[in-house]
Amino acid sequence: MTALPHIHYFLGANSPTGFYSLYDHLLSPEEARAIYILKGGPGCGKSTLMRKIGAWAQEAGLEPEYILCSGDPDSLDAVVLPTLSVAIVDGTAPHVVEPKYPGAVERYVNMGDCYDQDALWPLRQEIMDCMSGYKGCYQRAYRCLGAAAEIMEDQRSALLTEALSQKLAKRAQGILVREIPRRKSEIPGRVKLRFLDAVTHKGFVSLYGTALAQCSRIYALSDSAGLAHELLIHLLAGATANGYDVVACPDPMAPDRLAHLLIPQLDLAFLSAFGTQPEKAYRRLRLDAAADSELLRRNRPRLRFAKKVSAALVEEAVSSLALAKEMHDDLEAIYNPHVDFGLVDGMAQDIWEEIVAL
């Protein structure tokens, strides 16, 4: 069997205002056949269970969508099986998930049962100390990201004029005419919200492979000042009006603005980037160059300052996230020897058998 491409997204972001959640967009309860909400603390096997189910789904010829943890992109926070309308999600803080239709659609899975509570009781003070330091690291990271976002906004506001907004809107209309024809169906397309990027303990991570796995025609948008939203918002409106489903990807540093747009039905994606960009590009657009040249010249020192200082602040945030990751690893190292992973395997098997029987 030919291996299916792995689709990875984030549903949470380490943002300037703290943890920003899109977990209410995981899978609509009204359309879902089952949503399994995993409850349990660090190291109890939630990610292990989801990886097993994802692997079995892959072997069965399904196409799982993996939701990565924005704190640690090597860890899973959810697995979605779109063709079966099923999801398995870590419903613990900071991305708390609670049922809308408990029992009928959502089902709790208590993974706290996998702990040896008698063995953990003598370790409680060590656990408390780790958790306290872990939360402090995240608070510092969010303060650094908040300061970086303020400077980035200063950079954006220096270039974004009404004339530039109109110019990018006009360019979007040209792309719509050329690339996004109206479908015969009068039903508007649906919007799925996902983060394609995250600020993590590894730095700024962009999951361009996910876009390339679904779309071969890539518009690479060179954007150092957060201008892509002015183009993408018009493409989003036009694509859905023309009947296409889209994946809209906000900017984790400004979640109210779009950074990317995927239209898999047209094999088309618009990916913005500052610095590293996907190697494969159908077309490249320099959004920075669309700004007024005289405005760029006058503000060049200000833009250089903003770039340098915001990058340093993000780097400080990443350092704090890396320290939080070390503390979380220490916490899991305390818990792991006292987790019954045989029980974890059994839970995974039971859930998988339920899924295939739905």
C-alpha positions as CSV (number, residue, x, y, z in Angstrom):
1,M,0.0,0.0,0.0
2,T,1.3,3.4,-0.9
3,A,2.0,5.6,2.2
4,L,-0.5,8.4,2.6
5,P,0.9,11.9,3.3
6,H,0.9,13.0,6.9
7,I,-1.3,16.1,7.5
8,H,-0.2,18.0,10.5
9,Y,-1.6,21.2,12.0
10,F,-1.6,23.1,15.3
11,L,-4.9,24.1,17.0
12,G,-3.2,26.1,19.8
13,A,-0.7,28.9,19.7
14,N,1.7,30.5,22.1
15,S,0.5,34.0,21.3
16,P,1.2,37.5,22.6
17,T,-1.9,37.3,24.7
18,G,-1.2,33.8,26.1
19,F,-2.4,30.4,24.9
20,Y,-4.7,30.9,21.9
21,S,-7.1,28.0,21.3
22,L,-8.9,26.9,18.2
23,Y,-9.9,23.6,19.7
24,D,-13.6,24.4,19.3
25,H,-12.8,24.0,15.6
26,L,-11.4,20.5,16.0
27,L,-14.5,18.7,14.7
28,S,-18.1,20.0,14.7
29,P,-20.1,17.9,17.3
30,E,-23.1,18.2,15.1
31,E,-21.3,16.4,12.3
32,A,-19.1,14.0,14.4
33,R,-19.9,10.4,14.9
34,A,-17.7,10.3,18.0
35,I,-15.2,12.6,19.8
36,Y,-13.0,10.9,22.5
37,I,-11.8,13.4,25.1
38,L,-8.8,12.2,27.0
39,K,-8.4,13.4,30.6
40,G,-5.2,12.8,32.6
41,G,-2.0,14.5,33.7
42,P,1.6,14.6,32.4
43,G,3.1,11.3,31.2
44,C,0.0,9.2,31.5
45,G,0.1,8.1,27.8
46,K,-2.3,10.4,26.0
47,S,0.1,11.1,23.1
48,T,1.1,7.4,23.0
49,L,-2.6,6.4,22.7
50,M,-3.3,8.9,19.9
51,R,-0.2,7.8,17.9
52,K,-1.3,4.2,18.1
53,I,-4.8,5.1,16.7
54,G,-3.3,7.3,14.1
55,A,-1.0,4.5,12.9
56,W,-3.8,2.0,12.8
57,A,-5.9,4.5,10.8
58,Q,-3.0,4.9,8.4
59,E,-2.7,1.1,8.0
60,A,-6.4,1.0,7.3
61,G,-6.0,3.4,4.3
62,L,-7.5,6.3,6.1
63,E,-5.9,9.8,6.2
64,P,-5.5,11.0,9.7
65,E,-5.0,14.6,10.5
66,Y,-2.5,15.1,13.4
67,I,-2.8,18.0,15.7
68,L,0.6,18.8,17.2
69,C,1.3,20.4,20.6
70,S,2.4,24.0,20.2
71,G,4.6,23.7,23.3
72,D,6.3,20.5,22.0
73,P,5.7,19.8,18.3
74,D,7.0,16.2,18.8
75,S,3.9,15.5,20.9
76,L,0.3,15.1,19.8
77,D,-2.7,16.9,21.1
78,A,-5.3,15.3,18.8
79,V,-6.0,13.0,15.9
80,V,-8.8,13.6,13.5
81,L,-10.2,10.9,11.1
82,P,-12.2,13.1,8.7
83,T,-13.5,10.3,6.6
84,L,-15.1,8.7,9.7
85,S,-16.0,12.0,11.4
86,V,-14.1,10.9,14.5
87,A,-11.6,12.7,16.7
88,I,-9.5,11.8,19.7
89,V,-8.3,14.9,21.7
90,D,-6.3,15.7,24.8
91,G,-8.9,17.7,26.7
92,T,-6.7,18.9,29.5
93,A,-5.3,22.4,30.2
94,P,-4.4,24.7,28.5
95,H,-6.6,23.4,25.7
96,V,-9.6,22.3,27.8
97,V,-12.2,20.5,25.8
98,E,-15.6,19.7,27.3
99,P,-18.5,17.9,25.7
100,K,-21.5,19.6,24.1
101,Y,-23.5,16.4,23.7
102,P,-21.9,14.1,26.4
103,G,-22.5,10.4,25.8
104,A,-24.3,10.9,22.5
105,V,-21.2,12.3,20.7
106,E,-18.4,13.0,23.1
107,R,-17.0,10.3,25.3
108,Y,-14.6,10.8,28.3
109,V,-11.6,8.6,28.6
110,N,-10.1,8.7,32.1
111,M,-6.4,8.1,31.6
112,G,-5.7,9.0,35.2
113,D,-6.6,5.4,35.8
114,C,-3.2,4.5,34.3
115,Y,-1.3,6.1,37.2
116,D,-0.1,4.1,40.2
117,Q,-1.4,6.6,42.8
118,D,0.2,4.9,45.8
119,A,3.6,5.3,44.2
120,L,3.1,8.9,43.2
121,W,1.9,10.1,46.7
122,P,5.4,10.2,48.2
123,L,6.6,12.3,45.2
124,R,3.9,15.0,45.5
125,Q,6.3,17.8,46.6
126,E,8.7,17.2,43.7
127,I,5.7,17.2,41.3
128,M,4.4,20.5,42.8
129,D,7.8,22.2,42.5
130,C,8.1,21.1,38.8
131,M,4.6,22.4,37.9
132,S,5.2,25.7,39.6
133,G,8.4,26.5,37.6
134,Y,6.8,25.2,34.4
135,K,4.0,27.7,34.5
136,G,6.3,30.6,35.3
137,C,8.3,29.9,32.1
138,Y,5.2,30.1,30.0
139,Q,4.2,33.4,31.6
140,R,7.6,34.9,30.8
141,A,7.4,33.6,27.2
142,Y,4.0,35.3,26.8
143,R,5.3,38.6,28.0
144,C,8.2,38.5,25.5
145,L,5.8,37.6,22.7
146,G,3.5,40.4,23.7
147,A,6.4,42.9,23.5
148,A,7.5,41.5,20.1
149,A,4.0,41.8,18.8
150,E,3.7,45.4,19.7
151,I,6.9,46.2,17.8
152,M,5.7,44.1,14.8
153,E,2.5,46.0,14.8
154,D,4.5,49.3,14.6
155,Q,6.3,47.9,11.6
156,R,3.1,46.9,9.9
157,S,1.4,50.2,10.6
158,A,4.3,52.1,9.1
159,L,3.6,50.5,5.7
160,L,-0.1,49.7,5.6
161,T,-1.9,52.6,4.0
162,E,-5.4,52.8,2.5
163,A,-3.8,52.8,-0.9
164,L,-1.8,49.7,-0.2
165,S,-4.9,47.9,1.2
166,Q,-6.8,48.8,-2.1
167,K,-3.8,47.6,-4.1
168,L,-3.7,44.2,-2.4
169,A,-7.5,43.9,-2.7
170,K,-7.2,44.5,-6.4
171,R,-4.4,42.0,-6.8
172,A,-6.6,39.4,-4.9
173,Q,-9.5,40.1,-7.4
174,G,-7.1,39.3,-10.2
175,I,-6.0,36.0,-8.6
176,L,-9.7,35.1,-8.0
177,V,-10.5,35.6,-11.7
178,R,-7.5,33.7,-12.8
179,E,-7.3,30.8,-10.3
180,I,-10.7,30.4,-8.5
181,P,-13.6,29.9,-10.9
182,R,-17.1,29.8,-9.7
183,R,-18.5,26.3,-9.1
184,K,-22.0,25.3,-10.3
185,S,-23.1,24.6,-6.7
186,E,-24.8,27.6,-5.0
187,I,-23.7,26.3,-1.6
188,P,-20.9,28.4,-0.2
189,G,-17.7,26.7,0.8
190,R,-16.8,25.9,4.4
191,V,-13.9,27.4,6.4
192,K,-11.7,25.1,8.6
193,L,-9.5,27.0,11.0
194,R,-6.0,25.6,11.7
195,F,-2.6,27.0,12.6
196,L,0.1,26.1,10.2
197,D,2.8,27.8,12.3
198,A,3.7,27.9,16.0
199,V,6.2,29.5,18.3
200,T,7.7,26.4,20.1
201,H,10.6,25.4,22.2
202,K,12.4,24.6,18.9
203,G,11.7,28.1,17.5
204,F,9.2,29.2,14.9
205,V,7.9,26.1,13.2
206,S,6.0,26.2,9.9
207,L,4.4,23.0,8.6
208,Y,4.8,23.7,4.9
209,G,4.8,20.0,4.3
210,T,1.2,19.9,5.2
211,A,0.3,22.4,2.5
212,L,2.5,20.6,-0.1
213,A,0.8,17.3,0.7
214,Q,-2.5,18.8,-0.3
215,C,-1.7,21.5,-2.8
216,S,1.0,21.4,-5.6
217,R,0.3,25.0,-6.8
218,I,1.9,27.3,-4.2
219,Y,1.8,31.1,-4.2
220,A,4.8,32.0,-2.0
221,L,4.1,35.4,-0.4
222,S,7.2,37.3,0.7
223,D,6.0,39.2,3.7
224,S,8.2,40.8,6.4
225,A,5.6,43.2,7.8
226,G,2.4,41.2,8.2
227,L,0.7,42.4,5.0
228,A,-0.5,39.0,3.8
229,H,-3.8,39.3,5.6
230,E,-4.8,42.2,3.4
231,L,-4.6,39.9,0.4
232,L,-5.8,36.6,2.0
233,I,-9.0,37.9,3.5
234,H,-10.3,38.8,0.0
235,L,-9.2,35.4,-1.4
236,L,-10.9,33.6,1.5
237,A,-14.2,35.5,0.9
238,G,-14.0,34.9,-2.9
239,A,-13.1,31.2,-2.6
240,T,-16.0,30.4,-0.2
241,A,-18.4,32.5,-2.2
242,N,-17.4,30.5,-5.3
243,G,-18.2,27.2,-3.5
244,Y,-14.8,26.0,-2.3
245,D,-13.9,24.7,1.1
246,V,-10.8,26.4,2.5
247,V,-8.3,25.9,5.4
248,A,-7.7,29.4,6.9
249,C,-4.5,29.6,8.9
250,P,-4.1,32.5,11.4
251,D,-0.8,34.1,12.3
252,P,0.1,32.8,15.8
253,M,1.7,36.3,16.5
254,A,-1.6,38.0,15.5
255,P,-4.4,35.4,15.6
256,D,-6.9,37.8,14.3
257,R,-5.1,38.0,11.0
258,L,-4.5,35.3,8.3
259,A,-1.0,34.1,7.4
260,H,-1.9,31.3,5.0
261,L,-4.8,29.9,2.9
262,L,-5.2,26.4,1.5
263,I,-7.8,25.4,-1.1
264,P,-7.2,21.7,-1.6
265,Q,-10.1,21.3,-4.0
266,L,-8.2,23.5,-6.4
267,D,-4.7,22.1,-5.5
268,L,-3.9,25.7,-4.6
269,A,-2.3,27.3,-1.5
270,F,-1.1,30.8,-0.5
271,L,1.8,30.6,2.0
272,S,3.3,33.7,3.5
273,A,6.7,33.7,5.0
274,F,9.5,36.0,6.3
275,G,12.8,34.3,5.7
276,T,12.5,30.6,4.9
277,Q,9.9,29.8,2.3
278,P,8.8,26.6,0.6
279,E,11.2,25.6,-2.2
280,K,8.4,24.7,-4.5
281,A,6.5,27.7,-5.7
282,Y,4.0,28.1,-8.6
283,R,4.3,31.8,-8.3
284,R,6.1,34.2,-5.9
285,L,4.6,37.6,-4.8
286,R,6.7,40.2,-2.9
287,L,4.1,41.9,-0.8
288,D,6.8,44.1,0.8
289,A,7.4,45.6,-2.7
290,A,3.8,46.6,-3.0
291,A,4.3,49.2,-0.3
292,D,4.9,52.8,-1.3
293,S,8.6,53.1,-2.2
294,E,9.0,56.5,-0.6
295,L,7.4,55.3,2.6
296,L,9.8,52.3,2.6
297,R,12.8,54.6,2.2
298,R,11.7,57.0,5.0
299,N,11.0,54.2,7.4
300,R,13.9,51.9,6.6
301,P,15.7,52.6,10.0
302,R,12.5,52.1,11.9
303,L,11.8,48.8,10.0
304,R,15.3,47.6,10.7
305,F,15.0,48.4,14.4
306,A,11.6,46.6,14.6
307,K,13.0,43.5,12.8
308,K,16.0,43.3,15.1
309,V,14.2,43.9,18.4
310,S,11.2,41.7,17.7
311,A,13.4,38.9,16.6
312,A,15.4,39.2,19.9
313,L,12.2,39.1,21.9
314,V,10.9,36.1,20.1
315,E,14.2,34.4,20.7
316,E,13.8,35.1,24.5
317,A,10.3,33.6,24.4
318,V,11.7,30.5,22.7
319,S,14.4,30.2,25.4
320,S,11.6,30.3,28.1
321,L,9.6,27.7,26.2
322,A,12.7,25.5,26.0
323,L,13.2,25.8,29.7
324,A,9.5,24.9,30.2
325,K,10.0,21.9,28.0
326,E,12.9,20.7,30.1
327,M,10.7,21.1,33.2
328,H,7.9,19.2,31.6
329,D,10.3,16.4,30.6
330,D,11.4,16.2,34.3
331,L,7.8,16.0,35.3
332,E,7.1,13.2,32.8
333,A,10.2,11.4,34.1
334,I,8.7,11.4,37.5
335,Y,5.4,10.1,36.3
336,N,6.4,7.6,33.6
337,P,7.8,4.8,35.9
338,H,4.4,4.8,37.6
339,V,2.2,4.5,34.5
340,D,0.7,1.2,33.4
341,F,1.4,1.4,29.7
342,G,-0.2,-2.0,29.2
343,L,-3.5,-0.3,30.3
344,V,-2.8,2.5,27.9
345,D,-2.4,0.0,25.0
346,G,-5.7,-1.7,26.1
347,M,-7.5,1.7,26.1
348,A,-6.2,2.4,22.6
349,Q,-7.3,-1.0,21.3
350,D,-10.8,-0.6,22.8
351,I,-11.2,2.9,21.3
352,W,-10.0,1.7,17.9
353,E,-12.4,-1.3,17.9
354,E,-15.2,1.1,18.8
355,I,-14.3,3.4,15.9
356,V,-14.2,0.7,13.3
357,A,-17.6,-0.6,14.5
358,L,-19.3,2.8,14.3
